[in-house]
Amino acid sequence: MLAEVIGLLRPTAGEAYLDLTAGYGGHAAAVIEATKSSEAATLVDRDQNAVEALRSHFGSEPQIIQLDFLTASRQLAEQGKQFDIILADLGVSSPHLDQGERGFSFRQAAPLDMRMDQSQALSAETIVNQWNEADLADILKRYGQEPKARRIAGLIVQNRPITDTAQLAALVKRAWPGVSRVHPATRTFQAIRIAVNDELEQLNQALPIWQDLLAPGGRLAVISYHSGEDRLVKDHFKQAAEAGYEAEVELLTKKPLLPSAHEIAINPRSRSAKLRAVVKIKRERTRYK
């Protein structure tokens, strides 16, 4: 949704830019080209491969931080930083899915990993082989909206140890016999990935910090791919914009922007994307005689 992002954020020369999920730099390159201020840009990603790609592409001028977006946001807020443009493109990236060895995809046998930050301890292997059945069922239902969460959790526990993604996908398929347009393991893999990377809780804690990091007149855009993510973004933006005289932002999107049919055709993974944005209200200081 590059065109939609640029249309909402309206980057102009000299503005400071914060990309909280910079990935391989697609959005960042377009924004920095418009701001002509790479020295005022900060690019964040927790994935080592992405950070190496960013450094190779952009060099030393943008500040590049290898941290999860919540930790990075807290550090930037503690430093008193503010930005004119903030972007968070949530969820898993295409390179994550395409790199089979990372374990994000069920389309080939790979280790049960799913860590965006490969230095963290918790992985999909720990969740699949060590969490109890009730906790497994809970994340499958809560993060994956999986109707057969209890059945799948039971199959996982009964068939431990599970050694790779192909074995896990085959177990899930046993709970959904027959032919389906969408692979039956899609929701299960999504739920486990969200749990491994603590995606929803990090987003919940980060949203108010992002609002504080906005300079007056600054724009914040968030792209979500999961109903839980979108609900958090929608509710936070709505509450912040409807706080009466204390409101700090105005909505730039009353309803989320969706990808065009053309974009979905060339990038099917974008079909669930929802883009929401706000602008920080400029307030004039009251002068006292």
C-alpha positions as CSV (number, residue, x, y, z in Angstrom):
1,M,0.0,0.0,0.0
2,L,2.8,2.3,-0.8
3,A,0.8,4.9,-2.7
4,E,-1.9,5.0,0.0
5,V,0.8,5.4,2.7
6,I,2.5,8.3,0.9
7,G,-0.9,9.9,0.2
8,L,-1.7,9.9,3.9
9,L,1.7,10.8,5.4
10,R,2.4,13.5,2.8
11,P,6.2,13.6,3.4
12,T,7.9,16.9,2.6
13,A,11.4,18.1,2.5
14,G,13.2,18.3,5.9
15,E,10.7,16.2,7.9
16,A,11.9,13.7,10.5
17,Y,10.7,10.1,9.7
18,L,10.4,7.1,12.0
19,D,9.8,3.7,10.5
20,L,9.1,1.2,13.3
21,T,9.0,-1.9,11.1
22,A,11.4,-0.9,8.3
23,G,12.0,-4.4,7.0
24,Y,13.9,-4.3,3.7
25,G,13.2,-0.6,3.2
26,G,10.4,-0.3,0.7
27,H,8.4,2.4,2.5
28,A,11.5,4.0,3.9
29,A,13.1,4.5,0.5
30,A,10.0,6.3,-0.8
31,V,9.6,8.5,2.3
32,I,13.3,9.5,2.5
33,E,13.3,10.3,-1.2
34,A,10.4,12.8,-0.5
35,T,11.9,14.3,2.7
36,K,15.4,14.5,1.3
37,S,16.5,14.1,4.9
38,S,18.0,10.7,5.4
39,E,19.9,12.1,8.4
40,A,16.6,12.8,10.1
41,A,15.3,9.3,9.5
42,T,15.2,6.5,12.1
43,L,14.6,2.9,10.9
44,V,13.8,0.1,13.3
45,D,13.5,-3.6,12.9
46,R,14.1,-6.5,15.2
47,D,15.2,-8.9,12.4
48,Q,19.0,-9.1,11.9
49,N,18.7,-10.0,8.2
50,A,16.5,-6.9,7.7
51,V,18.8,-4.7,9.6
52,E,21.8,-5.9,7.5
53,A,19.8,-5.2,4.3
54,L,18.9,-1.7,5.6
55,R,22.5,-0.9,6.4
56,S,23.6,-2.1,3.0
57,H,21.0,-0.1,1.2
58,F,21.0,3.2,3.1
59,G,24.5,3.4,4.5
60,S,25.2,5.3,7.7
61,E,23.0,8.3,7.4
62,P,19.6,7.1,8.7
63,Q,19.8,5.8,12.3
64,I,19.2,2.1,12.1
65,I,18.1,0.3,15.3
66,Q,17.9,-3.4,15.8
67,L,15.2,-3.8,18.4
68,D,11.5,-4.7,18.6
69,F,9.3,-1.6,18.0
70,L,8.1,-1.3,21.6
71,T,11.6,-1.2,23.1
72,A,12.9,1.1,20.4
73,S,9.8,3.4,21.0
74,R,10.5,3.6,24.7
75,Q,14.1,4.5,24.1
76,L,13.3,7.2,21.6
77,A,10.7,8.7,24.0
78,E,13.2,8.7,26.8
79,Q,15.6,10.6,24.6
80,G,12.9,13.2,23.9
81,K,12.7,12.5,20.2
82,Q,9.8,13.6,18.1
83,F,9.0,12.9,14.4
84,D,6.9,14.4,11.7
85,I,6.1,11.0,10.1
86,I,5.7,7.7,11.9
87,L,4.9,4.4,10.1
88,A,4.3,0.9,11.5
89,D,3.7,-1.9,8.9
90,L,2.8,-4.7,11.2
91,G,2.8,-8.5,10.9
92,V,5.2,-10.9,9.1
93,S,7.1,-9.7,6.0
94,S,7.3,-11.5,2.7
95,P,11.0,-12.4,3.2
96,H,10.0,-14.1,6.5
97,L,7.6,-16.3,4.6
98,D,9.9,-16.9,1.7
99,Q,12.8,-17.9,3.8
100,G,11.6,-21.5,4.6
101,E,14.3,-22.1,7.2
102,R,12.7,-19.4,9.4
103,G,9.7,-21.6,10.1
104,F,7.0,-19.0,9.3
105,S,5.5,-21.0,6.4
106,F,3.8,-24.4,6.4
107,R,4.7,-25.0,2.7
108,Q,7.9,-26.8,3.4
109,A,9.6,-28.7,6.2
110,A,11.6,-26.3,8.4
111,P,12.5,-25.9,12.1
112,L,9.7,-24.6,14.4
113,D,11.2,-21.2,14.8
114,M,9.0,-18.1,13.8
115,R,11.1,-15.7,15.7
116,M,11.4,-12.2,14.2
117,D,14.3,-11.5,16.6
118,Q,16.4,-14.6,16.3
119,S,18.3,-13.8,19.5
120,Q,15.2,-14.2,21.7
121,A,14.7,-17.5,23.6
122,L,11.0,-18.2,22.9
123,S,10.4,-20.0,19.6
124,A,7.5,-21.9,18.0
125,E,9.3,-25.1,19.1
126,T,8.8,-24.2,22.8
127,I,5.2,-23.3,22.4
128,V,4.3,-26.4,20.3
129,N,6.2,-28.9,22.4
130,Q,6.1,-27.5,25.9
131,W,2.9,-25.4,26.5
132,N,-0.1,-27.2,28.0
133,E,-3.2,-28.0,26.0
134,A,-5.3,-25.3,27.5
135,D,-2.8,-22.5,26.7
136,L,-2.4,-23.8,23.2
137,A,-6.1,-23.8,22.6
138,D,-6.3,-20.3,24.0
139,I,-3.8,-18.8,21.6
140,L,-5.2,-20.6,18.6
141,K,-8.7,-19.2,19.4
142,R,-7.5,-15.7,20.5
143,Y,-4.9,-15.0,17.9
144,G,-6.0,-17.3,15.0
145,Q,-9.8,-17.3,15.4
146,E,-9.5,-21.0,15.0
147,P,-12.9,-22.8,15.3
148,K,-11.2,-26.1,16.1
149,A,-8.7,-24.7,18.6
150,R,-9.3,-27.4,21.2
151,R,-9.2,-30.3,18.7
152,I,-5.9,-29.0,17.2
153,A,-4.4,-28.4,20.6
154,G,-5.3,-31.9,21.6
155,L,-3.7,-33.4,18.5
156,I,-0.5,-31.4,19.1
157,V,-0.2,-32.6,22.7
158,Q,-0.9,-36.2,21.7
159,N,1.7,-36.3,19.0
160,R,4.7,-34.7,20.7
161,P,7.5,-34.2,20.0
162,I,6.7,-32.3,16.8
163,T,9.9,-31.7,14.9
164,D,9.1,-29.4,12.0
165,T,6.6,-27.2,10.3
166,A,5.5,-29.9,7.9
167,Q,4.6,-32.2,10.7
168,L,2.6,-29.5,12.5
169,A,0.7,-28.6,9.3
170,A,-0.2,-32.2,8.7
171,L,-1.6,-32.5,12.2
172,V,-3.7,-29.4,11.8
173,K,-5.0,-30.8,8.5
174,R,-6.2,-33.9,10.3
175,A,-8.7,-31.6,12.2
176,W,-10.0,-30.3,8.9
177,P,-10.5,-33.2,6.5
178,G,-11.5,-32.4,2.9
179,V,-10.4,-29.8,0.4
180,S,-10.1,-26.1,1.4
181,R,-9.2,-23.1,-0.7
182,V,-7.1,-21.8,2.2
183,H,-4.7,-24.2,3.9
184,P,-6.2,-25.4,7.2
185,A,-2.9,-24.6,9.0
186,T,-3.0,-20.9,8.1
187,R,-4.8,-19.8,11.3
188,T,-2.7,-22.0,13.5
189,F,0.6,-20.8,12.1
190,Q,-0.6,-17.2,12.5
191,A,-1.6,-17.7,16.1
192,I,1.7,-19.3,17.1
193,R,3.7,-16.6,15.3
194,I,1.8,-13.9,17.1
195,A,2.4,-15.6,20.5
196,V,6.1,-16.2,19.7
197,N,6.7,-12.5,18.9
198,D,4.2,-11.1,21.5
199,E,2.8,-9.0,18.7
200,L,-0.6,-7.8,20.1
201,E,0.7,-6.9,23.5
202,Q,3.6,-5.0,22.1
203,L,1.2,-3.1,19.8
204,N,-1.1,-2.3,22.7
205,Q,1.7,-0.8,24.8
206,A,3.4,1.0,21.9
207,L,0.4,2.9,20.5
208,P,0.3,5.6,23.2
209,I,4.1,6.0,22.9
210,W,3.9,6.5,19.2
211,Q,1.3,9.3,19.8
212,D,3.8,11.0,22.2
213,L,6.6,10.6,19.6
214,L,4.6,12.7,17.1
215,A,5.6,16.3,16.7
216,P,2.7,18.8,16.4
217,G,1.2,18.3,12.9
218,G,2.9,15.0,12.7
219,R,1.2,12.0,11.0
220,L,1.1,8.4,12.2
221,A,0.0,5.5,10.0
222,V,-0.4,1.9,10.9
223,I,-0.9,-1.0,8.6
224,S,-2.4,-4.1,10.2
225,Y,-3.1,-7.6,8.9
226,H,-5.0,-9.2,11.7
227,S,-8.4,-8.3,13.2
228,G,-6.9,-8.1,16.7
229,E,-4.3,-5.6,15.5
230,D,-6.8,-3.5,13.6
231,R,-9.1,-3.4,16.6
232,L,-6.4,-2.1,18.9
233,V,-5.4,0.6,16.4
234,K,-9.0,1.6,15.7
235,D,-9.9,1.8,19.4
236,H,-6.8,3.8,20.4
237,F,-7.1,6.2,17.5
238,K,-10.8,6.7,18.2
239,Q,-10.3,7.3,21.9
240,A,-7.4,9.7,21.3
241,A,-9.5,11.7,18.7
242,E,-12.7,11.9,20.8
243,A,-11.2,13.1,24.1
244,G,-12.9,16.5,23.8
245,Y,-10.6,19.4,24.6
246,E,-7.9,16.9,25.6
247,A,-7.9,15.3,22.2
248,E,-4.3,15.1,20.8
249,V,-5.0,13.8,17.3
250,E,-7.5,14.0,14.5
251,L,-8.4,11.0,12.4
252,L,-7.1,11.0,8.8
253,T,-9.1,7.8,8.1
254,K,-12.6,7.4,9.5
255,K,-12.6,3.9,7.9
256,P,-9.5,1.9,7.1
257,L,-8.0,2.2,3.6
258,L,-7.8,-1.2,1.9
259,P,-5.5,-2.4,-0.9
260,S,-6.6,-2.0,-4.5
261,A,-7.7,-4.9,-6.6
262,H,-4.6,-4.4,-8.6
263,E,-2.3,-4.6,-5.6
264,I,-4.0,-7.8,-4.4
265,A,-3.6,-9.3,-7.8
266,I,0.2,-8.7,-7.8
267,N,0.6,-9.2,-4.1
268,P,-2.0,-11.6,-2.6
269,R,-0.5,-11.3,0.8
270,S,-1.8,-7.7,1.0
271,R,-5.5,-8.8,0.8
272,S,-6.0,-8.5,4.6
273,A,-4.2,-5.2,5.0
274,K,-5.9,-2.2,6.7
275,L,-4.4,1.2,6.8
276,R,-5.4,3.8,9.5
277,A,-3.8,7.2,10.2
278,V,-4.0,10.2,12.5
279,V,-2.5,13.6,12.6
280,K,-1.3,15.3,15.8
281,I,-3.2,18.5,16.6
282,K,-1.2,21.7,16.6
283,R,-2.0,23.8,19.7
284,E,-1.1,27.5,20.1
285,R,0.4,28.4,23.4
286,T,-1.6,30.8,25.5
287,R,0.3,34.0,26.3
288,Y,0.0,35.5,29.8
289,K,0.7,39.2,30.5
